Amino acid sequence: MSSVSPGRSAAVSSDVISIWPSARQRFADYMDLSRPRIAAITMVSVAVGFTLASPVAFNATLLVTSLVGIVLLVAASSILNQCLERHTDAIMERTAQRPIVAGRISVMEAVCVTAGLAVVGSVLLWQLVNPLTAVATFATFAVYTGVYTVLKTRTSLCTTIGAIPGAMPPVLGWFAAGGSLGLEALSLFGMFFVWQFPHFLAIGWIHRADYERARLRMLPSFHDEGRLTGILALVYAAAFVPVAVLPSHIGVAGELYGVVALVASLIYLAATLRFAFERSTRKARQLLAVSLICLPCLLIALVVDFIRLTSL
């Protein structure tokens, strides 16, 4: 016979029910802080780099371990970034409800979680993958949070600095599979690096009012009706054409990828050209959409052509 009274049992049940929504909210807040979409894009990019550096034997266990370690550091960088930017996030409409800004998660708690994720991810990569991947991933984390985030309120060159960690995921995958820093890895870095400029300039133009209000220097100028923004986007989109095709000329991929890269990069250039001439929010959104289609097409073509060539 149970010694727990009905009243006591009801109280326990009530406590469990009241805790559950807060636990779900806490989980949702940390998912939001970790930016799962960025983490997913990073994982795909790492996996592509890993695959391209694995011509003989594909080690699935090593890939999964690499992904876990790298994603832990990606999550850490996202959380720390929002700690550092909480004051500017509070000014902008699209970021005003982020968990730290809204007070649902304290800065101290977020910093502690960041430290834990960064340490665990770094140790995992060092011990179970290789030191090069661990050092490169931590350096990426440091540049993103310690340099790019700080420069966003000081200079429009922050976009250039921010493009460096943004271009690292395929290189980290390349390192994780045992590849070295050669022309192949640099070609992947270059492709991701140059692709980002029209992409982020389009985002900057769409949210220019928010950025100007928060004094974030995400555009080269806020006072020339977007002329410099359009020119800069166009220069990088034009540079992206040969950079995108380069892997097909250095043995990373073959002619199939080369054709896809040429077509995709020219479409990207055309969308950027339309934005450069009109500089409307509608054209910026179209450019953003094209950029988000272009890069996955290139990654798929890289892997498909690589598999085709290695199976011959």
C-alpha positions as CSV (number, residue, x, y, z in Angstrom):
1,M,0.0,0.0,0.0
2,S,1.4,3.4,-1.0
3,S,2.3,5.8,1.8
4,V,2.1,8.9,-0.6
5,S,-1.1,10.8,-0.1
6,P,-3.3,11.8,-3.0
7,G,-2.6,15.5,-2.3
8,R,1.1,14.9,-2.3
9,S,0.9,13.0,-5.6
10,A,-1.1,15.8,-7.2
11,A,1.4,18.4,-6.0
12,V,4.3,16.5,-7.5
13,S,2.4,16.1,-10.8
14,S,1.7,19.8,-10.8
15,D,5.4,20.6,-10.3
16,V,6.4,18.4,-13.2
17,I,3.8,20.0,-15.4
18,S,5.0,23.5,-14.5
19,I,8.7,22.6,-15.1
20,W,8.1,21.1,-18.5
21,P,7.2,24.3,-20.4
22,S,10.2,26.1,-19.0
23,A,12.5,23.2,-20.0
24,R,11.1,23.3,-23.5
25,Q,11.5,27.1,-23.7
26,R,15.1,26.8,-22.4
27,F,15.9,24.1,-25.1
28,A,14.3,26.3,-27.8
29,D,16.3,29.3,-26.6
30,Y,19.6,27.5,-26.8
31,M,18.6,26.1,-30.3
32,D,17.9,29.7,-31.3
33,L,21.3,30.9,-29.8
34,S,23.1,28.1,-31.7
35,R,21.7,29.1,-35.0
36,P,20.9,25.7,-36.4
37,R,20.6,26.8,-40.0
38,I,24.2,28.1,-39.9
39,A,25.3,24.9,-38.2
40,A,23.6,22.8,-40.9
41,I,25.2,24.7,-43.7
42,T,28.5,24.3,-41.9
43,M,28.1,20.5,-41.6
44,V,27.3,20.1,-45.3
45,S,30.3,22.2,-46.3
46,V,32.6,20.3,-43.9
47,A,31.3,17.0,-45.3
48,V,32.0,18.1,-48.9
49,G,35.6,19.1,-48.0
50,F,36.1,15.9,-46.1
51,T,34.8,13.8,-49.1
52,L,37.0,15.6,-51.6
53,A,40.1,14.9,-49.5
54,S,39.2,11.1,-49.2
55,P,40.0,9.7,-52.6
56,V,41.0,6.2,-51.3
57,A,39.0,5.3,-48.2
58,F,36.0,7.2,-46.8
59,N,36.1,7.1,-43.0
60,A,32.5,7.7,-41.8
61,T,33.4,7.5,-38.1
62,L,36.1,10.2,-38.6
63,L,33.6,12.4,-40.5
64,V,31.0,12.1,-37.8
65,T,33.5,12.9,-35.1
66,S,34.8,15.9,-37.1
67,L,31.3,17.2,-37.6
68,V,30.5,17.0,-33.9
69,G,33.6,18.8,-32.8
70,I,33.3,21.5,-35.4
71,V,29.6,22.1,-34.8
72,L,30.2,22.5,-31.1
73,L,32.6,25.3,-31.9
74,V,30.2,26.8,-34.4
75,A,27.5,26.8,-31.7
76,A,29.9,28.4,-29.2
77,S,30.8,31.2,-31.7
78,S,27.1,31.9,-32.3
79,I,26.3,32.1,-28.6
80,L,29.3,34.3,-27.8
81,N,28.5,36.5,-30.8
82,Q,25.0,37.2,-29.4
83,C,26.5,37.9,-25.9
84,L,28.8,40.5,-27.4
85,E,26.1,42.0,-29.7
86,R,23.3,42.1,-27.2
87,H,23.2,45.9,-27.1
88,T,23.0,46.3,-30.9
89,D,20.6,43.3,-31.1
90,A,18.2,45.2,-28.8
91,I,18.0,48.1,-31.2
92,M,17.2,46.1,-34.4
93,E,13.7,44.8,-34.9
94,R,14.7,41.4,-36.4
95,T,17.0,40.6,-33.4
96,A,15.2,42.3,-30.5
97,Q,13.6,39.0,-29.3
98,R,16.8,36.9,-29.2
99,P,17.0,35.0,-25.9
100,I,19.9,37.0,-24.3
101,V,18.4,40.4,-25.4
102,A,15.0,39.3,-24.1
103,G,16.5,38.3,-20.7
104,R,15.5,34.6,-21.0
105,I,19.1,33.6,-20.7
106,S,21.7,35.5,-18.7
107,V,25.0,36.6,-20.2
108,M,27.0,34.7,-17.6
109,E,25.1,31.5,-18.3
110,A,25.6,31.9,-22.0
111,V,29.4,32.6,-21.6
112,C,29.7,29.5,-19.4
113,V,28.0,27.4,-22.1
114,T,30.2,28.9,-24.8
115,A,33.3,28.0,-22.8
116,G,32.1,24.5,-22.3
117,L,31.2,23.9,-25.9
118,A,34.5,25.4,-27.1
119,V,36.6,23.3,-24.8
120,V,34.8,20.1,-25.5
121,G,34.8,20.7,-29.3
122,S,38.5,21.6,-29.3
123,V,39.6,18.6,-27.2
124,L,37.4,16.3,-29.3
125,L,39.0,17.5,-32.5
126,W,42.6,17.4,-31.1
127,Q,42.3,13.9,-29.6
128,L,40.1,12.1,-32.1
129,V,40.6,13.9,-35.4
130,N,44.0,15.7,-35.7
131,P,45.7,18.8,-34.2
132,L,45.6,20.8,-37.5
133,T,41.8,20.6,-37.6
134,A,41.5,21.5,-33.9
135,V,43.8,24.6,-34.3
136,A,42.2,25.7,-37.5
137,T,38.7,25.4,-36.1
138,F,39.5,27.2,-32.9
139,A,41.2,30.0,-34.9
140,T,38.1,30.3,-37.0
141,F,36.1,30.6,-33.7
142,A,38.5,33.3,-32.5
143,V,38.4,35.4,-35.6
144,Y,34.6,35.3,-35.8
145,T,34.0,36.3,-32.2
146,G,37.2,38.3,-31.4
147,V,37.7,40.2,-34.6
148,Y,34.7,40.2,-36.9
149,T,32.1,40.8,-34.2
150,V,34.1,43.7,-32.7
151,L,34.7,45.4,-36.1
152,K,31.1,45.4,-37.1
153,T,30.5,48.7,-35.3
154,R,33.8,50.3,-36.5
155,T,34.5,49.6,-40.2
156,S,32.8,48.2,-43.3
157,L,35.9,46.0,-43.7
158,C,34.2,43.7,-41.1
159,T,32.5,42.0,-44.0
160,T,35.9,41.0,-45.5
161,I,37.1,39.8,-42.1
162,G,33.9,37.9,-41.5
163,A,34.2,36.2,-44.9
164,I,37.4,34.4,-43.6
165,P,35.7,32.2,-41.0
166,G,32.7,31.9,-43.3
167,A,35.0,30.3,-45.9
168,M,36.7,27.9,-43.6
169,P,34.2,25.0,-43.3
170,P,35.2,23.1,-46.5
171,V,38.8,23.6,-45.5
172,L,38.2,22.2,-42.0
173,G,36.6,19.2,-43.6
174,W,39.6,18.8,-45.9
175,F,42.0,19.0,-42.9
176,A,39.9,16.5,-41.0
177,A,40.2,13.9,-43.7
178,G,44.0,14.3,-43.6
179,G,44.4,16.8,-46.4
180,S,47.1,19.5,-46.2
181,L,47.0,23.2,-47.0
182,G,47.5,23.1,-50.8
183,L,46.0,24.5,-53.9
184,E,42.9,22.3,-53.6
185,A,42.1,23.5,-50.1
186,L,42.8,27.1,-51.1
187,S,40.4,26.8,-54.1
188,L,37.6,25.7,-51.8
189,F,38.4,28.6,-49.5
190,G,38.4,31.0,-52.4
191,M,35.1,29.8,-53.7
192,F,33.4,30.3,-50.4
193,F,35.2,33.5,-49.6
194,V,34.2,35.3,-52.8
195,W,30.6,33.9,-52.9
196,Q,29.8,35.6,-49.6
197,F,30.2,39.2,-50.7
198,P,27.2,39.6,-53.1
199,H,25.2,37.3,-50.6
200,F,25.9,39.5,-47.5
201,L,25.7,42.8,-49.3
202,A,22.2,41.8,-50.4
203,I,21.4,41.0,-46.8
204,G,22.9,44.3,-45.7
205,W,20.8,46.2,-48.3
206,I,17.6,44.4,-47.2
207,H,18.2,45.3,-43.6
208,R,20.0,48.6,-44.1
209,A,17.6,50.6,-41.9
210,D,18.2,48.2,-39.0
211,Y,21.9,48.2,-39.4
212,E,22.1,52.0,-39.7
213,R,20.0,52.4,-36.6
214,A,22.3,50.0,-34.7
215,R,25.4,51.7,-36.2
216,L,26.6,48.4,-37.7
217,R,28.9,49.0,-40.6
218,M,27.6,46.1,-42.8
219,L,27.6,48.2,-46.0
220,P,30.4,50.2,-47.6
221,S,28.1,53.3,-47.4
222,F,24.6,54.1,-46.2
223,H,24.5,57.5,-47.9
224,D,25.1,57.0,-51.6
225,E,21.8,55.3,-52.6
226,G,23.6,52.0,-52.7
227,R,25.9,52.8,-55.6
228,L,29.1,51.6,-53.9
229,T,27.3,48.5,-52.5
230,G,26.1,47.6,-56.0
231,I,29.6,48.1,-57.5
232,L,31.3,46.1,-54.8
233,A,28.8,43.2,-55.2
234,L,29.3,43.2,-58.9
235,V,33.1,43.1,-58.7
236,Y,32.9,40.1,-56.4
237,A,30.3,38.4,-58.5
238,A,32.5,38.8,-61.6
239,A,35.5,37.4,-59.7
240,F,33.4,34.5,-58.5
241,V,33.1,33.1,-62.1
242,P,36.7,32.0,-62.5
243,V,37.1,31.2,-58.8
244,A,34.0,28.8,-59.0
245,V,35.4,27.1,-62.1
246,L,38.9,26.7,-60.7
247,P,38.4,23.3,-59.0
248,S,37.7,21.7,-62.3
249,H,41.2,22.8,-63.6
250,I,43.3,21.6,-60.6
251,G,42.0,18.0,-60.2
252,V,39.5,18.5,-57.5
253,A,36.6,17.9,-59.9
254,G,36.2,17.4,-63.6
255,E,34.4,18.8,-66.7
256,L,30.9,18.1,-65.3
257,Y,31.5,20.3,-62.3
258,G,33.1,22.9,-64.5
259,V,30.0,23.3,-66.7
260,V,27.7,23.5,-63.6
261,A,30.0,26.0,-62.0
262,L,30.2,28.2,-65.1
263,V,26.4,28.3,-65.5
264,A,25.7,28.8,-61.8
265,S,28.2,31.5,-61.4
266,L,27.0,33.4,-64.5
267,I,23.4,33.3,-63.2
268,Y,24.8,34.6,-59.9
269,L,26.5,37.4,-61.8
270,A,23.4,38.3,-63.8
271,A,21.3,38.5,-60.5
272,T,24.0,40.8,-59.1
273,L,24.1,42.9,-62.2
274,R,20.3,43.5,-61.9
275,F,20.8,44.5,-58.2
276,A,23.7,46.8,-59.0
277,F,21.6,48.7,-61.5
278,E,18.3,48.9,-59.6
279,R,19.4,48.6,-55.9
280,S,15.9,47.9,-54.7
281,T,14.9,45.6,-51.9
282,R,13.1,43.4,-54.4
283,K,16.3,42.9,-56.5
284,A,18.3,42.3,-53.3
285,R,15.9,39.6,-52.2
286,Q,16.2,38.0,-55.7
287,L,20.0,38.1,-55.4
288,L,19.9,36.6,-52.0
289,A,17.6,33.7,-53.3
290,V,20.0,33.1,-56.2
291,S,23.0,33.0,-53.9
292,L,21.3,30.4,-51.7
293,I,20.7,28.2,-54.8
294,C,24.1,28.7,-56.4
295,L,26.3,27.5,-53.6
296,P,24.4,24.2,-52.9
297,C,24.4,23.5,-56.7
298,L,28.2,23.8,-56.7
299,L,28.6,21.6,-53.7
300,I,26.4,18.9,-55.1
301,A,28.2,19.1,-58.5
302,L,31.6,18.9,-56.7
303,V,30.7,15.7,-54.9
304,V,28.9,14.0,-57.8
305,D,31.8,14.8,-60.2
306,F,34.3,13.7,-57.6
307,I,32.5,10.3,-57.1
308,R,32.3,9.9,-60.9
309,L,36.0,10.5,-61.4
310,T,37.1,8.3,-58.5
311,S,34.9,5.4,-59.6
312,L,36.3,5.3,-63.2
